[in-house]
Amino acid sequence: MGLRVGIDLVSVDAVEESIRIHSARYLRRVYTSREVRDCCAPDGAPDARKLAERFAAKEAALKVLGVDDEAVPWQSIEVHNDRFGSPSIELSGAAEQLARQRGVMELNLSITHEGPLAAAIVVARVRDEP
């Protein structure tokens, strides 16, 4: 088995700006309904820091998958917390199919934010090439 690593850094301000300008359209295009629900305050306001973490995770996952010209919708990569509260990443549709083609067996995710930045690292366990 081999490993692949993807990392990404996102400006929280850029996500806040996207929410301010594009509102629900941006949220629907980039995030799943579960992600939006998980990243909203009790009053329904989106938490740009948490959304920036998820955006960074999606970008890091695309790097691990080695996306080139393939069309991979943002929503085919979903970040959520597992039953222990740790972040995990789940692929579906085009992202899941690409992962199978690229020999990705397992994905592990770490996300964080500090001040104006959010970051994510995705580590993939992959089958060795023959």
C-alpha positions in Angstrom: 0.0 0.0 0.0 1.1 3.5 -0.7 0.1 7.0 0.5 -0.9 10.2 -1.2 -1.2 13.5 0.6 -3.2 16.6 -0.3 -3.2 19.9 1.6 -5.0 23.2 1.1 -5.2 26.5 2.8 -8.3 28.8 2.5 -9.0 32.4 3.5 -12.0 32.6 5.8 -12.6 36.1 4.4 -12.9 34.7 0.9 -15.6 32.3 2.0 -17.4 35.1 3.9 -17.3 37.2 0.8 -18.8 34.4 -1.3 -21.6 33.9 1.2 -22.2 37.7 1.2 -22.3 38.0 -2.5 -23.8 34.7 -3.7 -25.6 33.6 -0.5 -27.7 30.4 -0.9 -26.5 29.9 -4.5 -22.9 29.6 -3.3 -23.9 27.3 -0.5 -25.9 25.0 -2.7 -23.2 24.8 -5.4 -20.3 24.0 -3.1 -21.7 22.2 0.0 -24.1 19.4 0.7 -27.2 20.2 2.7 -25.7 18.2 5.6 -22.5 20.3 5.5 -24.6 23.5 5.5 -26.7 22.3 8.4 -23.6 21.2 10.3 -22.0 24.6 9.7 -24.8 26.9 10.7 -25.3 28.6 14.1 -28.6 28.0 15.9 -30.0 31.2 14.3 -29.3 29.7 10.9 -26.3 31.9 10.0 -23.5 30.1 8.2 -20.2 29.8 10.0 -17.6 30.9 7.5 -14.8 29.3 9.5 -16.3 25.9 9.4 -17.3 26.2 5.8 -13.7 27.3 4.9 -12.4 24.2 6.6 -14.7 22.1 4.5 -13.8 23.9 1.3 -10.1 23.3 2.1 -10.8 19.6 2.7 -12.6 19.4 -0.7 -9.6 21.0 -2.4 -7.2 18.7 -0.6 -9.2 15.7 -1.6 -9.2 16.7 -5.2 -5.4 16.9 -5.0 -5.2 13.4 -3.6 -7.5 12.1 -6.4 -5.2 13.7 -8.9 -8.1 15.5 -10.7 -7.0 16.7 -14.1 -9.7 17.3 -16.7 -12.3 15.2 -14.9 -15.5 17.0 -13.8 -15.9 16.4 -10.1 -18.8 18.3 -8.5 -18.0 19.9 -5.2 -21.0 18.1 -3.6 -19.5 14.7 -4.4 -17.0 15.3 -1.6 -18.7 15.7 1.8 -17.1 16.5 5.1 -18.8 15.6 8.3 -18.0 14.7 11.9 -18.1 11.0 12.8 -19.8 9.8 15.9 -16.7 10.8 18.0 -16.7 14.3 16.6 -13.7 13.8 14.4 -13.9 15.1 10.8 -14.2 12.5 8.1 -14.6 12.7 4.4 -17.0 10.8 2.2 -17.0 10.5 -1.6 -19.9 9.9 -3.9 -20.7 10.0 -7.6 -17.9 11.2 -9.8 -15.4 11.6 -6.8 -16.1 8.1 -5.6 -15.7 6.7 -9.2 -12.4 8.6 -9.7 -11.1 7.3 -6.3 -11.8 3.7 -7.4 -10.0 4.3 -10.7 -7.0 5.8 -8.9 -6.8 2.9 -6.3 -7.8 5.0 -3.3 -8.7 2.6 -0.5 -9.2 4.9 2.5 -9.2 8.7 3.2 -8.2 10.4 6.4 -8.8 14.0 7.1 -7.6 16.7 9.5 -9.0 20.2 9.4 -8.4 23.4 11.4 -8.8 27.1 11.4 -6.9 29.9 13.1 -7.7 33.6 12.6 -8.2 34.3 8.9 -7.2 30.9 7.6 -8.6 27.4 7.4 -6.5 24.4 6.4 -7.1 20.7 5.6 -4.8 17.7 5.0 -6.2 14.6 3.4 -4.1 11.4 3.5 -5.1 8.5 1.2 -4.1 4.9 1.4 -3.8 3.7 -2.1 -3.1 0.3 -3.8 0.4 -0.1 -5.1 0.7 0.1 -8.9 1.5 -3.3 -10.5 
